Amino acid sequence: MSVAIPSRFGTYELFRILFPGYFALTMIILYISLFFRNLIDPIVSQPLFAVVIALGGIFLGLILYDIDLPKRKWPERCKSHFRKELDKKDLGKALLERCEKCTKQTCTGFRLTKTNALQAYFVFLNTYYEPDSRERIFYFGSVYHIFSDMRATSFVTALAIFVTTLFSIIYARVGESASFNLLNLINRYSLHLSIGAILLCLFLLLRRKNNKGDKYWSEILDFQLTWLQMNEPLLKQKICRIEDSGA
């Protein structure tokens, strides 16, 4: 049994809240600045604006943390190939399958279910993993969640910019039919379209195959599954509490 050394789990979780939260707040301010500049200019000059920024980033970060996009149960048809591959690397399910192998009537161990299997795995993670291994798991998990939140936020912002720009052009076309000039409108909204394109490129970059966030998370799941396989005697001892090799 390894010595329990406090990890930086809390630090990683805090970073996972603050970074996506302030990124989302930046996107909101950017969107308002592009289309509703007359509303935000008077607010920026107010002394309380700094407080709004400080609390707003934390508030949005907590919302994203609560939604937890990577763990949402999406319909099968909406899942990417990578998401389907991650579903196969279910740590709780791996531990549950190990328990189901035990058919001995002499087994007096802790019976796992779909409800408590993942919690039981966390007991192994916090108690028997080497401290460096736990740090890697927490770190890579935070990177993966941050990438996921940034992907979603950049895509939603880009979509909002493109849709609002399109409606603005349509509104100008209807309201100024006599003096409508498409080239002038494109020049007027060139900054909007450029920023939308940059955010869309950011989304595609973070979503590309083998990006760092997804790659690290997939590798660390493989590492944890390998750890379970290599520590079969420990699982047998702690879960089944029998020494029969046939368990």
N, C-alpha and C positions, 0 to 999 in steps of 0.2 A: 504493500500500500504506500503510495507516494505521500510526501509531506504536503499538507494543504498550505499553499502560499497565496495570499490575496492577489488577484489578478486586476488588470485595469479594465474590467468589464464595464464598470460605471462610466469610465472616461470614454470608451468606445460608444456606449449608448448615448452619452451626452453629445458627442460629436455627430452621431447619426441623427439626432434631433435638430441641432443647431445648423449644420451645413445645408441640408435640404430646405429647412425653414427659411433661412435668409436668402437662399437661391430663389425660392418661390416668391418671397417678398420683393426681391429685385425684379423678377419678371412682371409682377403686378404693377410696380411703380413704372417700369419701362412701358407697359401697355397704356397706362393712364397718361403718361407723358406724350405718347405718340398721338393719341386720339382726344384726350381731354386735358390739354395743357393748361387751359384757363382755370380748371378746377384745382390742379395741384400746385400751381405757382403761389397762390396765397397761403396754402398750408405749409409749404416748405419754409417760409419765413417765420413761422410760429415757433416759439421756444419748446413747445411740447412735441414738436415733430420728431425730435430725437428719441423721446420716450415712446412714441408710436412705433418708430423703427425698431427699437430694442424689444418691446413687448410683441410687436407684430411678427418678428422672425421666430420668436419662441412659440407663439400661438400657432403659426402655420406649421412649424416643425412638429408640434405635438399632434396636430391634425393628421399629418402624413404618417407619423409614428403609429397613431391609432388605426389608420386605414390599413397600413402594412401591406402595400401592393403585392410584394412577392409571395405572401402567404394567402392571398385571396383565392377562394375556390372558383376559378373561372370555368365556364362551360368547355367541354372537351374540344369543340370546334374552334374555340377562340385561342387555344393554347398553341404556342410556337413549338417547333421540334425540340428546342432546348428545354422549354418548360416541361414537356412530356418526359424528357430524359431525366430531369431533376426529380420528377414525381416517382421515378423508379428507385431513387436513392433515398428512401424513407427510413430514417434511423430508428424511429419507433417501431415501424413494421419489421425491420430486420431483427430487432430484439424480441418482438412478439413471435416471429417465426422460430426463433431459437427456443423459446419457451414451449411452443407447441410441439417441438420435437420430443419433449420429455413425456413419455407415456408410462413411466414407472409408477405403480401404485404407491411406492414408498416415498415418492416425492413430497416433501413437506415445505417446499419453497413458496416464494411469493408469486402468486398467479397474476400474470399480466393480462391486460385487456387493451382494446383499441384506445380506451380512454386514458389509461395510466402508463402505457408503454413508453411514450415520449418523455414523460416526467421521470420514469425509471432510468431512461438513458441519461438524462441530465444529472442524476445521482452519480452514475459512473463517470460522466464528464468532469464533475466538480470534485470527485473523490479520488479517482484512480489515474486520470490523465496526468502526464508530466506538465509542470507549469508552463514551459515553453510551448507545448502543444496546445494548451488551452488558449494561450495568447494568440497563436496563429489562427485558431478557430474564431475567436471573438473579432480579431482584426479583419480577417477576410469576410466574415459575415457582415460587418459594418460597411466595408467597401462595396459589397454586393447590394446592400439596401440603399446606400447613397446613390449608386449608379442607377438603380431602378427608379428612385424618386426623381432624379435629375432627368432621366429619359422622359418620364410622364409629364413633368412640369414643362420641359422645353417643347414637347410636342403640343401640349394644350395651348401654350402661349403662341407658338407659331400658327396653329390653326385659328386661334382667336384673332391674330393680326391679319391673316389672309382673308378671313370671313368679313371682318369689320371694314377692311380696305375695299373689298368687293362691294359691300353695301354702300359705302361712301361714294364709290364711282357710279353705282346705279342711281343713287339719290341725286348726284350732280347731273347725271344724264337726263333724269326726269325734270329736275328743277331748272336746268339751264339748257333746255333743248335747242334754243335758238343760237346760243353762243357756245355750244358744247365742243370741246376740243380734247380728244382722247390723249394726244401727246402731252398737252399741258397737265392733264390729270395724272398721267404716269410720272411726269417729272415731279409733281407735287407729292406723290406718294412713293417716290423712289426709295426714300429712307425707310419707310415702313416695310416695303417689299424686301429690301436688302436685309433688314433685321430679321424678318420672318424667315428668309432663306437661310440666314446664318443659324438660327435656332433649329430649323429643320435639318440642316447639316449636322448640328450638334447631336440631335436625336438619332440620326442615322449612324453617326460615329460611335455613340454609346451603345447602339443596338447591333453593331456589326458582329459577325461571327467571331468567336474567340476574343471578345473584348475582355479587358482585365477583370472587371467585376464578375461577369458570368464565369470566366475561366477559373478564377480563384475560388469561387463558391463551389463549382463542380469538383475541382481538385480537392478541396477540403472535405467535401462530403465523401469522396472516394477514400480519403485518408481515414476518416472516422469509421467507415465500413470495414476497411482493412484492419483497423485497431480492434474492432469487435471480433473479427475472424481470428486474429492472432492471439486474442485473450479469451479463447473459448473455455479453458479451465476455470478462469475467474468467473465467467458468466455462469458456468455450471455450479460453481460453489455458492455464489451469492443469490442466484435466482432459484435453482433447483435444489440446492443443498443436498446433493447426493454425489457420491464419488464413483458410481458405476459408469464405466466408459461407454456403455450402451445408451446413456441418456441423451 
